[in-house]
Each structure stands twice: as C-alpha cells, then as structure tokens.
Amino acid sequence: MNLRDAGGRVPLETGNPDMPYKVVDFPTKEDFDKLLKRIAADNREKYWSILKKRADGATLSEAGQEYGLSKERVRQMEAKFLRLMRLSALG
C-alpha cells in the first residue's frame, strides 16, 4: 500500500498477517519537519509538497512534475518517508 492508495492517510506496515497495515493521519507540517530533521529545510519543503500531493491522490509522475523528478525518485522519497513514519510509530 502507498500514500495514494491510503486516501490521504499514511499506511504503516504492522508485520501482522491478519492486519498488514495500520493507517494514520498524514503528519502536520511541524511533525513532518521533526521527522525529517536531517534533511535541509528547503528540501523538506519539497518533500512535504510532493508527499502531500501523493497523499491527496496524485500519481508518481504528477507529484514530481513541479520539481522535474522522475517517478522512481518520488517512489524512493515516499519509501523513505514511510520507513521513517513506521520507525517513529514504533519508538
């Protein structure tokens, strides 16, 4: 499951075969910045914009178009975000 499929929310893998995903709200901009604190502020803005578009239903191509990013790069960004969200939910 990805951001687009989750209908504006964030799917987190649970590791439980009976319930493989837990869906949580997309983080606020403030929480997003805390989560991605190791990324430069201007790049966090780009990440936020792209991932928010994905959560709102944009395709990989549509989400990366404004910044000239490939579908693969948007997919990588989304995968990193989902990993960080999962790790923050565990901790």
C-alpha positions as CSV (number, residue, x, y, z in Angstrom):
1,M,0.0,0.0,0.0
2,N,1.3,3.5,-0.8
3,L,0.2,7.1,0.1
4,R,-2.1,7.4,-2.9
5,D,-3.9,4.2,-2.0
6,A,-4.4,5.2,1.6
7,G,-6.8,8.1,0.7
8,G,-4.9,11.0,2.3
9,R,-3.6,9.0,5.2
10,V,-0.3,7.1,5.9
11,P,-0.2,3.3,5.7
12,L,2.2,1.7,8.2
13,E,3.2,-1.9,7.9
14,T,2.4,-3.8,11.1
15,G,4.1,-7.2,10.4
16,N,0.8,-8.9,11.4
17,P,-0.6,-11.0,8.6
18,D,-4.1,-10.6,9.9
19,M,-3.8,-6.8,9.7
20,P,-0.8,-5.9,7.5
21,Y,-1.3,-2.1,7.7
22,K,-2.3,0.5,10.3
23,V,-3.4,3.7,8.7
24,V,-2.6,7.0,10.5
25,D,-3.2,10.7,9.7
26,F,-0.7,12.5,7.4
27,P,1.5,14.4,9.8
28,T,1.2,18.2,10.2
29,K,3.9,20.3,8.6
30,E,5.5,20.7,12.1
31,D,5.6,17.0,12.8
32,F,6.8,16.3,9.2
33,D,9.8,18.7,9.8
34,K,10.7,16.9,13.1
35,L,10.5,13.6,11.3
36,L,12.8,14.7,8.5
37,K,15.0,16.9,10.6
38,R,18.2,15.6,9.0
39,I,17.1,16.9,5.6
40,A,17.9,20.6,4.8
41,A,14.9,22.9,5.3
42,D,14.5,23.7,1.6
43,N,14.4,20.1,0.7
44,R,11.9,19.4,3.5
45,E,9.6,21.8,1.8
46,K,10.0,19.9,-1.5
47,Y,9.4,16.5,0.3
48,W,6.3,17.9,2.1
49,S,4.8,19.2,-1.2
50,I,5.5,16.0,-3.1
51,L,4.3,13.6,-0.4
52,K,1.2,15.7,0.3
53,K,0.3,15.5,-3.4
54,R,0.7,11.8,-3.3
55,A,-1.5,11.5,-0.2
56,D,-4.1,13.7,-2.0
57,G,-4.2,11.2,-4.9
58,A,-1.5,12.4,-7.4
59,T,0.3,9.7,-9.4
60,L,4.1,9.4,-9.0
61,S,4.6,11.4,-12.2
62,E,2.1,14.2,-11.2
63,A,3.7,14.5,-7.7
64,G,7.2,15.0,-9.1
65,Q,6.3,17.1,-12.2
66,E,6.7,20.5,-10.5
67,Y,10.3,19.7,-9.5
68,G,11.2,17.7,-12.6
69,L,11.6,14.5,-10.6
70,S,11.2,11.0,-12.1
71,K,8.6,8.6,-10.9
72,E,11.3,6.5,-9.4
73,R,12.7,9.4,-7.4
74,V,9.3,10.2,-6.0
75,R,8.8,6.5,-5.2
76,Q,12.1,6.5,-3.3
77,M,11.1,9.6,-1.4
78,E,7.8,8.0,-0.4
79,A,9.5,4.8,0.7
80,K,11.9,6.7,2.9
81,F,9.0,8.7,4.4
82,L,7.0,5.6,5.1
83,R,10.1,3.9,6.7
84,L,10.6,7.0,9.0
85,M,6.9,7.1,9.9
86,R,7.0,3.4,10.8
87,L,10.1,3.8,12.9
88,S,8.7,6.9,14.7
89,A,5.5,4.9,15.4
90,L,7.5,2.1,17.0
91,G,9.5,4.4,19.2
